């Protein structure tokens, strides 16, 4: 995945306008706090039928999932000697539960696997051989279930599913943290490639899909039409320790869905960026990303023609974001 480096939007703070951008995009018009804004009725192009690029991205994601299963299958081969039970707190895990975690991965109850993941390195000892066995199922839980979790979190009790898998509510940033604790970047090359390709394919599929809402999830069973970019980044950034490659791919992805994701991210994270308080890591996995993401948004929103479609609140936030931090709240 290509990288860009040391690219920041240059701001003329005297006139509060974006003066120059070293990103390979057109400059957007001068902005001022007192400017009159005409809002367009749509903030991004309407979604239409699936494009060839989107279909290709979804197929790539499906292929990456299949490859992940193939590469990691030997770890769950029941013809191989079983691993010793995980070392776990006796008050937190019964001997039967600890033994089950060393048995067939598909037979581990969702609730037990989720509890194990959330207890990793605290009440249960880190075991890389075990985590490599869990990896495909946990990655699927993060990537294929985040859509349901994102949408049902905003749905009313009446419309939420009566019975959802415990893995649907698994915390992506925590799972990324546990992969880092389990030294996934030091696994065999084939396994690292499988995880990396899956992440890149999922990201591409996400950008070609409409952001999740309760309506879109209830209308489809496809995992590729749902995850929000913010949800994906919450996992991908701490997992890889990088933000720039994901933004590069985003800028290279055309189409209305990618634009909708830009608006959704700005709406969700804009206030935290204004405060310089966006942090996606549990510990130290995620890099400092406020300056890079702010610069990218100041260039990407106008490049996609989305500035005029911002709500009043988001338009004000956009203008404040162009100011240096010490001038935003005067």
MOGIFEN-V728454 format. One record per residue. RES is the residue in one small letter. SS is DSSP state (hx for helix, st for strand, lp for the rest). Layout:
RES/SS
RES/SS
This chain:
x/lp
x/lp
x/lp
x/lp
x/lp
x/lp
x/lp
x/lp
x/st
x/st
x/st
x/st
x/lp
x/lp
x/lp
x/lp
x/st
x/st
x/st
x/st
x/st
x/lp
x/lp
x/lp
x/lp
x/lp
x/lp
x/lp
x/lp
x/lp
x/lp
x/lp
x/lp
x/lp
x/lp
x/lp
x/lp
x/lp
x/lp
x/lp
x/lp
x/lp
x/lp
x/lp
x/lp
x/lp
x/lp
x/lp
x/lp
x/lp
x/lp
x/hx
x/hx
x/hx
x/hx
x/hx
x/hx
x/hx
x/hx
x/hx
x/hx
x/hx
x/hx
x/hx
x/hx
x/hx
x/hx
x/hx
x/hx
x/hx
x/hx
x/hx
x/hx
x/hx
x/hx
x/hx
x/lp
x/lp
x/lp
x/lp
x/lp
x/lp
x/lp
x/lp
x/lp
x/lp
x/lp
x/st
x/lp
x/lp
x/lp
x/lp
x/lp
x/lp
x/hx
x/hx
x/hx
x/hx
x/hx
x/hx
x/lp
x/lp
x/lp
x/lp
x/hx
x/hx
x/hx
x/lp
x/lp
x/hx
x/hx
x/hx
x/hx
x/hx
x/hx
x/hx
x/hx
x/hx
x/hx
x/st
x/lp
x/lp
x/lp
x/st
x/lp
x/lp
x/lp
x/hx
x/hx
x/hx
x/hx
x/hx
x/hx
x/hx
x/hx
x/hx
x/hx
x/hx
x/hx
x/hx
x/hx
x/hx
x/hx
x/hx
x/hx
x/hx
x/hx
x/hx
x/hx
x/hx
x/hx
x/hx
x/hx
x/hx
x/lp
x/lp
x/lp
x/lp
x/lp
x/lp
x/lp
x/lp
x/lp
x/lp
x/lp
x/hx
x/hx
x/hx
x/hx
x/lp
x/lp
x/hx
x/hx
x/hx
x/hx
x/hx
x/hx
x/hx
x/hx
x/hx
x/hx
x/lp
x/lp
x/hx
x/hx
x/hx
x/lp
x/lp
x/hx
x/hx
x/hx
x/hx
x/hx
x/hx
x/hx
x/hx
x/hx
x/hx
x/hx
x/hx
x/hx
x/hx
x/hx
x/hx
x/hx
x/hx
x/hx
x/lp
x/lp
x/lp
x/lp
x/lp
x/lp
x/hx
x/hx
x/hx
x/hx
x/hx
x/hx
x/lp
x/lp
x/lp
x/hx
x/hx
x/hx
x/lp
x/lp
x/lp
x/hx
x/hx
x/hx
x/hx
x/hx
x/hx
x/hx
x/hx
x/hx
x/hx
x/hx
x/hx
x/lp
x/lp
x/lp
x/hx
x/hx
x/hx
x/hx
x/hx
x/hx
x/hx
x/hx
x/lp
x/lp
x/lp
x/lp
x/hx
x/hx
x/hx
x/hx
x/hx
x/hx
x/hx
x/hx
x/hx
x/hx
x/hx
x/hx
x/hx
x/hx
x/hx
x/hx
x/hx
x/hx
x/hx
x/lp
x/lp
x/lp
x/lp
x/lp
x/lp
x/lp
x/lp
x/lp
x/lp
x/lp
x/lp
x/lp
x/lp
x/lp
x/hx
x/hx
x/hx
x/hx
x/hx
x/hx
x/hx
x/hx
x/hx
x/hx
x/hx
x/hx
x/hx
x/hx
x/lp
x/lp
x/lp
x/hx
x/hx
x/hx
x/lp
x/lp
x/hx
x/hx
x/hx
x/hx
x/hx
x/hx
x/hx
x/hx
x/hx
x/hx
x/lp
x/lp
x/lp
x/hx
x/hx
x/hx
x/lp
x/lp
x/lp
